[in-house]
Amino acid sequence: MKAAHFSFTLAILALATIASAYDPSPLQDFCVATNDPNNALFVNGKFCKDPKLATAEDFFTSGLNIPGNTNNKVGSNVTTVNVDKIPGLNTLGISLVRVDYAPYGLNPPHTHPRGTEILVVVEGTLYVGFVTSNQQDGSNKLFTKVLNKGDVFVFPIGLIHFQFNTGHTPAVAFAGLSSQNAGVITIANAVFGSTPPINADVLTKAFQVDKNLINYLQKQFWTDNN
């Protein structure tokens, strides 16, 4: 009886070990395996400095008091503070952005494939929202809110979201992201501005519009506000 109980305990512990052993979340779009070390890159973070050589400067940056240039087609600018700006963020799973909005400026629909975002408005009024993944009934639910100074909103990881300045004065927001490199996919840029372009027949079928419209959209210059 004791042997059976011991075997059962071992089985439970084995399953628990398997359940807790998983690949770490990737910090890049993909990682192609290679057997040639000469063609290999270190990914999912950066090489670590000897802790004895670390200084306060490794955990510091400045300049977030300076407004970003919103003179572009969408009227917004994202200033990112990630591991490339603060080396000490490496492996810590967090980063920060400042978003500036011109009057009626838009941070267009986009996703962060590797991070959840929590945003706080410090100036102005923003109309924000995100769309869920495909539901069982085929729908995608939209969650929206009008945010004023001091208001906070969360955009879950991987979901399409946006912010729009509804006012006639500039707006500013800061956001934290749950990754040192959350990534960003701006939907219109990715779909209509990829290199090489997606076959127009694919997009015509997907969007159920005239092919001439797809050709027109693919010829536009898609703004990167990051």
MOTAKA-V99288 format. One record per run of one state. SS is the DSSP state (2 for helix, 1 for strand, 0 for the rest). FROM is the first residue (numbers start at 1). TO is the last residue. Records with the same first field share a line. If there is no record, write none. Layout:
BEGIN
SS: FROM-TO ; FROM-TO
END
This chain:
BEGIN
0: 1-1 ; 21-36 ; 40-50 ; 54-55 ; 60-75 ; 82-86 ; 90-94 ; 102-105 ; 112-116 ; 124-125 ; 132-141 ; 148-151 ; 156-159 ; 166-170 ; 178-184 ; 193-199 ; 208-210 ; 219-226
2: 2-20 ; 37-39 ; 51-53 ; 56-59 ; 87-89 ; 187-192 ; 200-207 ; 211-218
1: 76-81 ; 95-101 ; 106-111 ; 117-123 ; 126-131 ; 142-147 ; 152-155 ; 160-165 ; 171-177 ; 185-186
END
